[in-house]
Amino acid sequence: MTPLEFAAAAAVPRDKLARLEAYAALLVQWQGAVNLVGRDTLADLWRRHMLDSAQLAAHLPAEARIITDLGSGAGFPGLVLAVLTGLKVHLVEATGKKAAFLREAARICGARAEIHHGRAESLAAWSTDVITARALAPLPVLLDYAAPFVAASPRPPTCLFLKGRSGGEELTQARKTWTMTADILPSLSDETGMVLKLRDISRP
């Protein structure tokens, strides 16, 4: 997938595409020194990473103002959503070199992003409207990470988690210890993947 094909698939205007192209160029530049993404995925970066992240924009609640991205890594999906939506995005990343990349990437593409270097469970939680994560942990563990942010938010946040083929099984496991309203949405970037949209999350 080319950048223009990505822009057409995700309805991204030219000015925002230019910002994402600057982000992508920086990622390729840093990849030699910091393992930001799987090396074999770079050849299909615009589908495997950019489109995979951008598809979440369509599932954000209309009232959303703050997004918290857990385990941001190279910035997927949080930094992409920051560029596309203009919303404030908190990027949580435990690895120092990746956090440094995120700071530079946010600067390069003019994103409203705040980088938090640390593990999600070790941070003082803040109020948020949306919690996102991609390739971070199985769903029951993800919900444990998300729990302090859910508790700190006056209105229960929506969780948007990008998952592979095991997402359905993870949801079944999570429901043994959590109650929630869940939608399983097809992925635009991976025919075996899915988006889990979770709301009204609580422990029974």
Backbone as a chain_set.jsonl record, in Angstrom:
{"seq": "MTPLEFAAAAAVPRDKLARLEAYAALLVQWQGAVNLVGRDTLADLWRRHMLDSAQLAAHLPAEARIITDLGSGAGFPGLVLAVLTGLKVHLVEATGKKAAFLREAARICGARAEIHHGRAESLAAWSTDVITARALAPLPVLLDYAAPFVAASPRPPTCLFLKGRSGGEELTQARKTWTMTADILPSLSDETGMVLKLRDISRP", "coords": {"N": [[0.843, -1.194, 0.0], [0.583, 2.176, -0.892], [1.385, 5.562, 0.234], [-0.584, 7.277, -0.877], [-2.613, 5.483, -1.522], [-3.241, 4.625, 1.021], [-4.221, 7.07, 2.051], [-6.529, 7.367, 0.528], [-7.993, 5.116, 1.343], [-8.409, 5.626, 4.044], [-9.55, 8.093, 4.082], [-7.961, 10.461, 4.381], [-6.933, 13.784, 4.542], [-4.775, 15.865, 2.449], [-2.952, 17.527, 3.868], [-2.709, 16.311, 6.381], [-1.787, 13.826, 5.601], [0.766, 14.506, 4.717], [1.994, 15.11, 7.142], [1.938, 12.598, 8.361], [3.582, 11.252, 6.584], [6.043, 12.458, 7.146], [6.393, 11.494, 9.718], [6.533, 8.721, 9.146], [8.921, 8.669, 7.652], [10.758, 9.404, 9.613], [10.503, 7.235, 11.335], [11.555, 5.136, 9.755], [14.153, 6.046, 9.572], [15.021, 5.927, 12.279], [14.735, 3.232, 12.771], [16.956, 1.677, 12.227], [18.573, 1.917, 14.451], [16.943, 1.595, 16.668], [14.678, -0.88, 17.564], [11.787, -0.484, 16.389], [9.512, -1.377, 14.963], [8.488, -4.563, 13.566], [10.958, -5.775, 11.405], [10.289, -6.971, 8.945], [7.874, -5.819, 8.397], [8.161, -3.269, 7.472], [8.166, -2.876, 4.722], [5.528, -2.827, 4.085], [4.434, -0.71, 5.47], [2.404, 1.265, 5.376], [-0.017, -0.047, 5.242], [0.139, -2.108, 7.229], [0.709, -0.72, 9.58], [0.009, 2.132, 9.563], [-2.653, 2.251, 8.369], [-3.845, 0.3, 9.923], [-3.843, 1.548, 12.39], [-5.202, 3.991, 11.832], [-7.824, 3.233, 11.296], [-9.185, 3.189, 13.683], [-10.111, 5.721, 14.19], [-12.664, 6.09, 13.177], [-14.228, 4.861, 15.028], [-14.225, 6.271, 17.36], [-15.832, 7.785, 20.151], [-18.195, 10.452, 19.723], [-18.008, 12.46, 21.603], [-15.447, 12.354, 22.554], [-12.422, 13.635, 23.88], [-9.948, 13.216, 24.996], [-7.419, 10.833, 24.562], [-5.904, 7.836, 25.635], [-3.118, 5.983, 25.046], [-1.927, 2.85, 25.495], [1.193, 1.246, 25.956], [2.644, 2.333, 23.694], [4.811, 2.061, 21.91], [6.079, 2.382, 18.758], [4.308, 4.34, 18.273], [1.855, 3.535, 17.35], [-1.474, 2.703, 17.927], [-1.679, 5.369, 18.767], [-0.234, 7.838, 18.115], [-0.813, 8.208, 15.427], [-3.589, 8.588, 15.574], [-3.593, 10.98, 17.002], [-2.607, 12.775, 15.083], [-4.562, 12.537, 13.058], [-6.998, 13.23, 14.292], [-6.619, 15.472, 15.889], [-6.973, 15.465, 18.586], [-6.054, 15.46, 22.096], [-3.55, 13.255, 23.032], [-2.344, 10.836, 25.18], [0.627, 9.137, 25.345], [1.809, 6.15, 26.373], [4.705, 4.573, 27.269], [7.076, 2.121, 28.045], [9.739, 1.61, 27.362], [12.768, 3.303, 27.183], [14.179, 4.242, 24.833], [12.234, 4.059, 22.87], [10.347, 5.815, 23.89], [11.801, 8.17, 23.605], [11.916, 8.306, 20.829], [9.183, 8.694, 20.327], [8.77, 11.257, 21.371], [10.253, 12.826, 19.582], [8.972, 12.169, 17.177], [6.361, 13.103, 17.66], [6.906, 15.799, 17.768], [7.866, 16.298, 15.17], [5.615, 15.76, 13.556], [3.751, 17.485, 14.555], [1.872, 16.795, 16.581], [-0.66, 16.71, 19.145], [0.479, 15.449, 21.601], [1.334, 13.797, 24.608], [4.024, 12.38, 26.165], [4.587, 9.593, 28.206], [6.962, 8.108, 30.029], [7.161, 5.026, 31.144], [5.741, 2.125, 32.78], [2.337, 1.227, 32.32], [0.949, 0.375, 34.598], [2.414, 1.452, 36.629], [2.102, 4.154, 36.693], [0.555, 7.218, 37.834], [-2.809, 7.347, 37.424], [-4.924, 9.084, 35.029], [-7.797, 11.042, 34.031], [-9.628, 9.966, 31.213], [-11.074, 9.682, 27.912], [-10.986, 7.719, 26.016], [-9.353, 4.59, 25.645], [-6.651, 3.066, 24.124], [-4.901, 0.31, 22.552], [-2.379, -1.778, 21.116], [-1.111, -4.803, 20.146], [-0.049, -5.348, 22.711], [-0.732, -6.875, 25.092], [-2.501, -9.85, 26.264], [-6.109, -9.697, 26.36], [-7.347, -9.917, 29.05], [-5.2, -9.044, 30.656], [-4.699, -6.542, 29.548], [-7.012, -5.186, 30.341], [-6.572, -5.097, 33.07], [-4.424, -3.305, 33.083], [-5.762, -1.094, 32.103], [-7.627, -0.545, 34.062], [-7.046, 1.356, 36.287], [-7.242, 3.795, 34.904], [-9.831, 3.75, 33.989], [-11.122, 3.895, 36.451], [-10.335, 6.443, 37.237], [-11.718, 8.132, 35.628], [-14.493, 10.272, 35.171], [-16.594, 9.665, 33.482], [-17.256, 6.523, 32.111], [-14.618, 5.296, 30.141], [-14.283, 4.496, 26.621], [-12.894, 1.553, 25.288], [-10.626, 0.742, 22.758], [-9.263, -1.803, 21.183], [-6.824, -3.208, 19.185], [-6.742, -6.311, 17.697], [-5.588, -9.657, 16.879], [-6.321, -12.823, 15.33], [-6.905, -14.192, 17.65], [-8.522, -12.656, 19.206], [-11.278, -13.051, 19.817], [-11.241, -15.306, 21.5], [-9.763, -14.248, 23.603], [-11.55, -12.346, 24.517], [-13.577, -13.963, 25.534], [-12.19, -15.138, 27.687], [-11.657, -12.819, 29.191], [-14.178, -12.08, 30.027], [-14.673, -13.698, 32.163], [-13.782, -12.475, 34.407], [-14.491, -9.844, 34.172], [-17.115, -7.486, 33.45], [-18.753, -6.157, 30.591], [-19.784, -4.198, 27.729], [-19.455, -5.327, 24.519], [-18.239, -4.96, 21.224], [-17.335, -6.651, 18.312], [-15.406, -5.781, 15.734], [-14.699, -5.822, 12.225], [-11.362, -5.836, 10.913], [-9.776, -3.359, 8.909], [-7.31, -3.593, 7.855], [-6.28, -6.123, 8.086], [-7.334, -9.225, 7.293], [-7.638, -11.297, 9.061], [-7.755, -10.089, 11.455], [-9.163, -7.939, 14.088], [-11.152, -5.341, 15.62], [-11.655, -4.661, 18.932], [-14.225, -3.185, 20.569], [-14.949, -1.842, 23.522], [-17.16, -1.104, 26.166], [-18.584, 0.383, 29.174], [-17.117, -0.937, 31.233], [-16.433, -3.021, 33.946], [-15.696, -4.658, 37.085], [-17.338, -7.625, 38.077]], "CA": [[0.0, 0.0, 0.0], [1.323, 3.431, -0.96], [0.763, 6.617, 1.043], [-1.807, 7.775, -1.524], [-3.641, 4.448, -1.356], [-3.648, 4.737, 2.418], [-5.033, 8.278, 2.207], [-7.835, 7.101, -0.067], [-8.698, 4.114, 2.146], [-8.737, 6.167, 5.363], [-10.094, 9.445, 3.892], [-7.023, 11.372, 5.039], [-6.631, 14.939, 3.695], [-3.382, 15.972, 2.025], [-2.075, 18.121, 4.884], [-2.446, 15.31, 7.417], [-0.942, 12.797, 4.993], [2.143, 15.017, 4.722], [2.505, 14.96, 8.503], [2.178, 11.173, 8.575], [4.75, 10.878, 5.78], [7.205, 12.88, 7.911], [6.461, 10.51, 10.804], [7.007, 7.459, 8.574], [10.331, 8.833, 7.291], [11.527, 9.383, 10.857], [10.484, 5.853, 11.82], [12.515, 4.371, 8.956], [15.475, 6.54, 9.952], [15.357, 5.433, 13.62], [14.606, 1.782, 12.853], [18.276, 1.056, 12.209], [19.178, 1.956, 15.789], [15.939, 1.189, 17.665], [13.729, -1.82, 16.97], [10.478, 0.12, 16.611], [8.505, -2.286, 14.398], [9.088, -5.731, 12.949], [11.667, -5.39, 10.182], [9.601, -7.445, 7.745], [6.635, -5.059, 8.169], [8.457, -1.942, 6.943], [7.825, -2.812, 3.304], [4.077, -2.594, 3.986], [4.182, 0.145, 6.62], [1.176, 2.063, 5.274], [-1.171, -0.913, 5.552], [0.324, -2.856, 8.471], [0.799, 0.145, 10.746], [-0.759, 3.375, 9.439], [-4.083, 1.964, 8.194], [-4.282, -0.452, 11.095], [-4.09, 2.544, 13.439], [-6.16, 5.02, 11.403], [-9.197, 2.726, 11.28], [-9.842, 3.428, 14.968], [-10.709, 7.068, 14.228], [-14.091, 5.983, 12.872], [-14.923, 4.258, 16.17], [-14.116, 7.124, 18.535], [-17.083, 8.451, 20.529], [-18.263, 11.842, 19.263], [-17.667, 13.375, 22.698], [-14.077, 12.105, 22.997], [-11.477, 14.746, 23.871], [-8.641, 12.735, 25.434], [-7.135, 9.428, 24.278], [-4.729, 7.279, 26.294], [-2.616, 4.839, 24.277], [-1.073, 2.047, 26.361], [2.221, 0.514, 25.229], [2.605, 2.991, 22.382], [5.847, 1.557, 21.017], [6.461, 3.328, 17.713], [3.252, 5.345, 18.129], [0.653, 2.961, 16.745], [-2.2, 3.655, 17.079], [-1.927, 6.657, 19.411], [0.285, 9.027, 17.43], [-1.6, 8.355, 14.197], [-4.874, 9.183, 15.954], [-3.347, 12.37, 17.369], [-2.5, 13.542, 13.834], [-5.814, 12.512, 12.289], [-8.152, 13.8, 14.999], [-6.303, 16.706, 16.598], [-7.258, 15.304, 20.007], [-4.928, 15.256, 23.006], [-3.287, 11.833, 23.191], [-1.286, 10.433, 26.107], [1.331, 7.956, 24.847], [2.466, 5.481, 27.508], [5.71, 3.648, 26.743], [8.017, 1.746, 29.1], [11.114, 1.557, 26.863], [13.291, 4.658, 27.072], [14.519, 4.626, 23.458], [10.983, 4.247, 22.145], [9.763, 7.063, 24.392], [12.555, 9.248, 22.969], [11.419, 8.386, 19.452], [7.836, 9.268, 20.339], [8.885, 12.712, 21.572], [10.699, 13.443, 18.331], [7.929, 11.963, 16.175], [5.266, 14.027, 17.971], [7.359, 17.133, 17.369], [7.968, 16.352, 13.706], [4.302, 15.781, 12.896], [2.88, 18.484, 15.167], [0.754, 16.134, 17.262], [-0.96, 17.06, 20.543], [0.777, 14.207, 22.304], [2.146, 13.858, 25.822], [4.682, 11.082, 26.302], [4.803, 9.149, 29.587], [7.929, 7.013, 30.039], [6.912, 4.156, 32.291], [4.728, 1.093, 32.576], [0.988, 1.742, 32.607], [0.518, 0.044, 35.957], [3.224, 2.182, 37.601], [1.814, 5.584, 36.577], [-0.657, 7.748, 38.453], [-3.791, 7.396, 36.339], [-5.616, 10.343, 34.758], [-9.094, 10.899, 33.368], [-9.521, 9.81, 29.766], [-12.329, 9.308, 27.246], [-10.739, 6.525, 25.194], [-8.11, 3.861, 25.896], [-6.297, 2.242, 22.971], [-3.706, -0.52, 22.671], [-2.123, -2.627, 19.954], [-0.018, -5.777, 20.321], [0.563, -5.106, 24.017], [-0.936, -7.966, 26.049], [-3.826, -10.47, 26.148], [-7.166, -8.799, 26.825], [-7.507, -9.829, 30.512], [-4.107, -8.232, 31.192], [-4.958, -5.172, 29.09], [-8.044, -4.585, 31.191], [-5.921, -4.768, 34.345], [-3.678, -2.07, 32.842], [-6.71, 0.003, 31.864], [-8.52, -0.356, 35.21], [-6.872, 2.621, 37.013], [-7.702, 4.911, 34.083], [-11.287, 3.666, 34.042], [-11.536, 4.38, 37.775], [-10.028, 7.868, 37.358], [-12.515, 8.896, 34.66], [-15.871, 10.483, 35.624], [-17.463, 8.933, 32.559], [-16.496, 5.327, 31.719], [-14.029, 5.428, 28.81], [-14.388, 3.443, 25.612], [-11.622, 0.907, 24.961], [-10.48, 0.273, 21.383], [-8.077, -2.639, 21.177], [-6.554, -3.909, 17.929], [-6.428, -7.694, 18.011], [-5.499, -10.622, 15.799], [-7.337, -13.874, 15.266], [-7.219, -14.715, 18.986], [-9.29, -11.665, 19.95], [-12.526, -13.618, 20.325], [-10.919, -16.163, 22.641], [-9.351, -13.367, 24.695], [-12.764, -11.729, 25.054], [-14.226, -14.989, 26.355], [-11.43, -15.236, 28.929], [-11.816, -11.583, 29.966], [-15.524, -12.022, 30.6], [-14.715, -14.481, 33.398], [-13.454, -11.594, 35.532], [-14.949, -8.489, 33.866], [-18.344, -7.311, 32.686], [-18.57, -5.095, 29.61], [-20.476, -4.269, 26.447], [-18.376, -5.536, 23.557], [-18.483, -5.11, 19.789], [-16.2, -7.179, 17.556], [-15.477, -5.109, 14.44], [-13.68, -6.339, 11.3], [-10.205, -4.987, 10.656], [-9.605, -2.898, 7.53], [-5.935, -3.813, 7.42], [-5.901, -7.522, 8.241], [-8.576, -10.0, 7.212], [-7.736, -12.187, 10.224], [-7.753, -9.273, 12.657], [-10.418, -7.351, 14.534], [-11.114, -4.261, 16.606], [-12.56, -4.866, 20.059], [-14.73, -1.928, 21.123], [-15.493, -2.212, 24.825], [-17.743, -0.006, 26.927], [-19.196, 0.021, 30.457], [-16.238, -1.964, 31.785], [-16.365, -3.079, 35.401], [-15.558, -5.999, 37.654], [-18.644, -8.04, 38.615]], "C": [[0.878, 1.243, 0.0], [0.674, 4.464, -0.036], [-0.53, 7.138, 0.434], [-2.935, 6.755, -1.411], [-4.15, 4.439, 0.085], [-4.588, 5.923, 2.61], [-6.432, 8.073, 1.649], [-8.645, 6.142, 0.803], [-9.181, 4.695, 3.468], [-9.311, 7.578, 5.301], [-9.26, 10.494, 4.623], [-6.717, 12.541, 4.107], [-5.128, 15.106, 3.479], [-2.472, 16.524, 3.121], [-1.742, 17.124, 5.989], [-1.6, 14.158, 6.874], [0.515, 13.241, 5.011], [2.768, 14.868, 6.106], [2.796, 13.495, 8.824], [3.366, 10.684, 7.754], [6.042, 11.284, 6.494], [7.46, 11.917, 9.077], [7.045, 9.195, 10.282], [8.488, 7.539, 8.219], [11.22, 8.787, 8.531], [11.601, 7.963, 11.408], [11.515, 5.009, 11.074], [13.937, 4.771, 9.339], [15.924, 5.955, 11.299], [15.411, 3.912, 13.69], [15.967, 1.084, 12.879], [18.909, 0.979, 13.588], [18.246, 1.448, 16.878], [14.929, 0.277, 16.98], [12.306, -1.356, 17.259], [9.341, -0.769, 16.13], [9.231, -3.499, 13.83], [9.718, -5.377, 11.601], [10.916, -5.797, 8.92], [8.303, -6.696, 7.465], [6.894, -3.692, 7.536], [8.05, -1.791, 5.484], [6.338, -2.536, 3.083], [3.619, -1.707, 5.14], [2.822, 0.829, 6.572], [-0.083, 1.237, 5.484], [-1.033, -1.514, 6.942], [0.274, -1.966, 9.713], [-0.094, 1.383, 10.658], [-2.26, 3.102, 9.306], [-4.635, 1.204, 9.392], [-4.641, 0.502, 12.238], [-5.224, 3.485, 13.073], [-7.604, 4.535, 11.457], [-9.928, 2.983, 12.593], [-10.533, 4.784, 15.029], [-12.217, 7.006, 14.001], [-14.895, 5.453, 14.049], [-14.814, 5.081, 17.445], [-15.473, 7.719, 18.876], [-17.05, 9.918, 20.119], [-17.806, 12.814, 20.341], [-16.225, 13.228, 23.167], [-13.204, 13.348, 22.856], [-10.063, 14.299, 24.232], [-8.536, 11.233, 25.16], [-5.894, 9.023, 25.064], [-4.337, 5.999, 25.573], [-1.608, 4.082, 25.131], [-0.069, 1.247, 25.53], [2.405, 1.039, 23.823], [3.666, 2.503, 21.406], [6.315, 2.611, 20.041], [5.38, 4.385, 17.464], [1.98, 4.851, 17.495], [-0.209, 2.333, 17.829], [-2.218, 5.103, 17.57], [-1.47, 7.875, 18.64], [-0.449, 9.269, 16.115], [-2.942, 9.013, 14.504], [-4.711, 10.643, 16.357], [-3.281, 13.253, 16.13], [-3.854, 13.64, 13.138], [-6.947, 13.267, 12.968], [-7.885, 15.159, 15.622], [-6.586, 16.633, 18.088], [-5.971, 15.183, 20.816], [-4.777, 13.755, 23.231], [-2.117, 11.64, 24.156], [-0.678, 9.131, 25.588], [2.144, 7.36, 25.991], [3.423, 4.432, 26.964], [6.798, 3.397, 27.781], [9.475, 1.786, 28.647], [11.637, 2.958, 26.577], [13.57, 5.102, 25.648], [13.258, 4.853, 22.626], [10.282, 5.525, 22.598], [10.472, 8.26, 23.772], [12.119, 9.417, 21.52], [10.058, 9.06, 19.408], [7.881, 10.783, 20.526], [9.282, 13.406, 20.271], [9.635, 13.316, 17.245], [6.757, 12.913, 16.4], [5.637, 15.445, 17.563], [7.346, 17.294, 15.85], [6.598, 16.494, 13.052], [3.293, 16.695, 13.59], [1.68, 17.91, 15.878], [0.58, 16.672, 18.675], [-0.779, 15.796, 21.384], [1.649, 14.48, 23.517], [2.702, 12.466, 26.06], [4.957, 10.797, 27.768], [5.742, 7.946, 29.539], [7.729, 6.201, 31.314], [5.879, 3.103, 31.928], [3.369, 1.626, 33.017], [0.605, 1.529, 34.063], [1.306, 0.81, 37.021], [2.936, 3.68, 37.605], [0.591, 5.968, 37.404], [-1.675, 7.999, 37.344], [-4.438, 8.773, 36.223], [-6.952, 10.051, 34.077], [-8.902, 10.844, 31.858], [-10.878, 9.408, 29.195], [-12.205, 8.001, 26.476], [-9.41, 5.917, 25.616], [-7.855, 2.96, 24.696], [-5.064, 1.403, 23.297], [-3.62, -1.418, 21.448], [-0.921, -3.51, 20.259], [0.707, -5.592, 21.649], [0.468, -6.308, 24.936], [-2.282, -8.629, 25.763], [-4.874, -9.586, 26.822], [-7.349, -8.782, 28.341], [-6.425, -8.967, 31.163], [-4.285, -6.768, 30.785], [-5.979, -4.471, 29.979], [-7.508, -4.273, 32.586], [-5.129, -3.467, 34.212], [-4.621, -0.869, 32.74], [-7.504, 0.381, 33.11], [-8.295, 0.95, 35.972], [-7.37, 3.835, 36.238], [-9.232, 4.926, 33.999], [-11.781, 4.262, 35.356], [-11.338, 5.889, 37.915], [-10.899, 8.752, 36.463], [-13.948, 9.044, 35.134], [-16.887, 9.745, 34.761], [-16.676, 7.73, 32.052], [-15.931, 5.46, 30.301], [-14.355, 4.245, 27.906], [-13.004, 2.87, 25.367], [-11.665, 0.418, 23.517], [-9.165, -0.483, 21.292], [-7.967, -3.367, 19.844], [-6.06, -5.311, 18.26], [-6.32, -8.539, 16.75], [-6.584, -11.677, 15.915], [-7.743, -14.405, 16.643], [-8.111, -13.777, 19.792], [-10.574, -12.206, 20.553], [-12.299, -14.49, 21.544], [-10.513, -15.317, 23.849], [-10.565, -12.702, 25.344], [-13.505, -12.714, 25.948], [-13.525, -15.134, 27.697], [-11.656, -14.012, 29.82], [-13.17, -11.521, 30.652], [-15.667, -12.889, 31.851], [-14.462, -13.597, 34.615], [-13.914, -10.153, 35.326], [-16.336, -8.532, 33.244], [-18.141, -6.112, 31.766], [-19.566, -5.275, 28.477], [-19.398, -4.323, 25.38], [-18.907, -5.642, 22.139], [-17.209, -5.644, 19.156], [-16.338, -6.65, 16.129], [-14.394, -5.64, 13.513], [-12.56, -5.332, 11.089], [-10.147, -4.605, 9.178], [-8.233, -3.271, 6.968], [-5.512, -5.275, 7.42], [-7.166, -8.37, 8.278], [-8.727, -10.985, 8.359], [-7.826, -11.41, 11.53], [-9.111, -8.699, 12.987], [-10.126, -6.154, 15.439], [-12.115, -4.626, 17.695], [-12.943, -3.5, 20.613], [-15.496, -2.272, 22.392], [-15.989, -0.983, 25.556], [-18.318, -0.543, 28.235], [-18.428, -1.115, 31.147], [-16.247, -1.88, 33.314], [-16.107, -4.522, 35.848], [-16.907, -6.394, 38.267], [-18.641, -8.067, 40.138]], "O": [[1.808, 1.351, 0.798], [-0.451, 4.268, 0.424], [-1.482, 7.415, 1.163], [-4.092, 7.132, -1.222], [-5.344, 4.266, 0.331], [-5.629, 5.797, 3.254], [-7.41, 8.548, 2.225], [-9.848, 6.332, 0.982], [-10.239, 4.309, 3.966], [-9.538, 8.2, 6.339], [-9.786, 11.307, 5.384], [-6.281, 12.316, 2.978], [-4.316, 14.56, 4.226], [-1.349, 16.05, 3.291], [-0.613, 17.097, 6.479], [-0.792, 13.582, 7.602], [1.404, 12.437, 5.291], [3.947, 14.534, 6.221], [3.789, 13.187, 9.485], [4.086, 9.786, 8.192], [7.027, 10.547, 6.457], [8.604, 11.575, 9.375], [7.942, 8.622, 10.9], [9.234, 6.588, 8.456], [12.303, 8.203, 8.504], [12.649, 7.539, 11.895], [12.263, 4.251, 11.691], [14.822, 3.92, 9.421], [17.073, 5.537, 11.442], [16.063, 3.357, 14.575], [16.112, 0.022, 13.484], [19.696, 0.073, 13.862], [18.703, 0.928, 17.896], [14.386, 0.625, 15.932], [11.692, -1.773, 18.242], [8.323, -0.901, 16.808], [10.446, -3.468, 13.636], [9.077, -4.75, 10.758], [10.906, -5.057, 7.936], [7.688, -6.901, 6.419], [5.953, -3.023, 7.107], [7.638, -0.713, 5.056], [5.94, -2.066, 2.017], [2.553, -1.924, 5.717], [2.156, 0.963, 7.599], [-1.117, 1.781, 5.871], [-1.962, -1.447, 7.747], [-0.157, -2.41, 10.777], [-0.867, 1.655, 11.577], [-3.055, 3.667, 10.056], [-5.764, 1.443, 9.82], [-5.617, 0.288, 12.957], [-6.105, 3.754, 13.89], [-8.516, 5.339, 11.643], [-11.159, 2.996, 12.621], [-11.445, 4.977, 15.833], [-12.962, 7.796, 14.581], [-16.119, 5.582, 14.068], [-15.262, 4.639, 18.503], [-16.204, 8.124, 17.971], [-15.997, 10.555, 20.163], [-17.273, 13.879, 20.028], [-15.818, 13.921, 24.099], [-13.244, 14.03, 21.832], [-9.088, 14.93, 23.823], [-9.442, 10.465, 25.484], [-4.936, 9.791, 25.148], [-5.119, 5.051, 25.495], [-0.548, 4.616, 25.456], [-0.433, 0.642, 24.522], [2.331, 0.276, 22.859], [3.445, 2.527, 20.196], [6.885, 3.625, 20.444], [5.509, 5.217, 16.566], [1.112, 5.647, 17.137], [0.285, 1.498, 18.587], [-2.719, 5.981, 16.867], [-2.217, 8.845, 18.514], [-0.678, 10.417, 15.734], [-3.381, 9.899, 13.771], [-5.591, 11.46, 16.087], [-3.832, 14.354, 16.121], [-4.242, 14.715, 12.681], [-7.772, 13.882, 12.292], [-8.82, 15.923, 15.861], [-6.452, 17.636, 18.788], [-4.921, 14.842, 20.273], [-5.738, 13.067, 23.575], [-1.042, 12.209, 23.969], [-1.385, 8.139, 25.412], [3.059, 7.999, 26.511], [3.002, 3.505, 26.273], [7.372, 4.337, 28.33], [10.364, 1.977, 29.476], [11.027, 3.712, 25.819], [13.234, 6.228, 25.281], [13.224, 5.741, 21.774], [9.691, 6.235, 21.784], [9.83, 9.258, 23.445], [11.968, 10.54, 21.039], [9.807, 9.903, 18.547], [7.107, 11.508, 19.901], [8.719, 14.439, 19.908], [9.419, 14.252, 16.475], [6.217, 13.469, 15.444], [4.798, 16.201, 17.075], [6.873, 18.301, 15.322], [6.437, 17.261, 12.102], [2.11, 16.682, 13.25], [0.584, 18.465, 15.796], [1.555, 17.047, 19.327], [-1.746, 15.166, 21.814], [2.579, 15.285, 23.466], [1.954, 11.493, 26.148], [5.49, 11.642, 28.488], [5.356, 6.88, 29.06], [8.081, 6.635, 32.41], [5.226, 3.189, 30.888], [3.275, 2.388, 33.979], [0.007, 2.405, 34.687], [0.915, 0.82, 38.189], [3.476, 4.404, 38.441], [-0.295, 5.146, 37.643], [-1.419, 8.782, 36.429], [-4.493, 9.53, 37.192], [-7.192, 8.938, 33.608], [-8.103, 11.594, 31.298], [-11.724, 8.863, 29.903], [-13.18, 7.27, 26.303], [-8.455, 6.636, 25.911], [-8.724, 2.186, 24.295], [-4.288, 1.735, 24.192], [-4.626, -1.77, 20.831], [0.156, -3.014, 20.59], [1.934, -5.67, 21.707], [1.475, -6.729, 25.506], [-3.125, -8.036, 25.089], [-4.564, -8.824, 27.738], [-7.5, -7.694, 28.896], [-6.703, -8.24, 32.117], [-4.05, -5.864, 31.586], [-5.817, -3.3, 30.322], [-7.933, -3.304, 33.215], [-5.154, -2.626, 35.11], [-4.318, 0.222, 33.223], [-8.001, 1.503, 33.21], [-9.278, 1.62, 36.29], [-7.863, 4.794, 36.831], [-9.847, 5.991, 33.945], [-12.738, 5.036, 35.375], [-12.091, 6.546, 38.634], [-10.824, 9.978, 36.534], [-14.579, 8.042, 35.472], [-17.908, 9.263, 35.253], [-15.54, 7.89, 31.606], [-16.684, 5.71, 29.359], [-14.66, 3.147, 28.372], [-12.036, 3.622, 25.249], [-12.621, -0.238, 23.103], [-8.089, 0.113, 21.32], [-8.897, -4.055, 19.423], [-5.092, -5.484, 19.001], [-6.871, -8.2, 15.703], [-7.631, -11.45, 16.522], [-8.809, -15.002, 16.785], [-8.427, -14.07, 20.945], [-10.924, -11.859, 21.681], [-13.061, -14.431, 22.509], [-10.877, -15.632, 24.982], [-10.607, -12.517, 26.56], [-14.005, -12.335, 27.007], [-14.182, -15.243, 28.732], [-11.825, -14.136, 31.033], [-13.289, -10.966, 31.744], [-16.69, -12.816, 32.531], [-14.879, -13.929, 35.725], [-13.745, -9.322, 36.219], [-16.692, -9.508, 32.584], [-17.44, -5.164, 32.119], [-20.122, -6.356, 28.285], [-18.52, -3.461, 25.339], [-19.897, -6.326, 21.883], [-16.119, -5.143, 19.435], [-17.264, -7.019, 15.407], [-13.275, -5.888, 13.961], [-12.79, -4.122, 11.088], [-10.432, -5.425, 8.305], [-8.026, -3.264, 5.754], [-4.498, -5.629, 6.819], [-7.976, -8.242, 9.196], [-9.832, -11.467, 8.612], [-7.959, -12.007, 12.598], [-10.089, -8.929, 12.275], [-9.018, -5.983, 15.945], [-13.288, -4.871, 17.411], [-12.084, -2.747, 21.071], [-16.549, -2.907, 22.347], [-15.328, 0.055, 25.568], [-18.516, -1.747, 28.396], [-19.01, -2.109, 31.581], [-16.088, -0.805, 33.892], [-16.282, -5.468, 35.081], [-17.55, -5.568, 38.915], [-19.657, -8.393, 40.751]]}, "num_chains": 1, "name": "protein.A"}
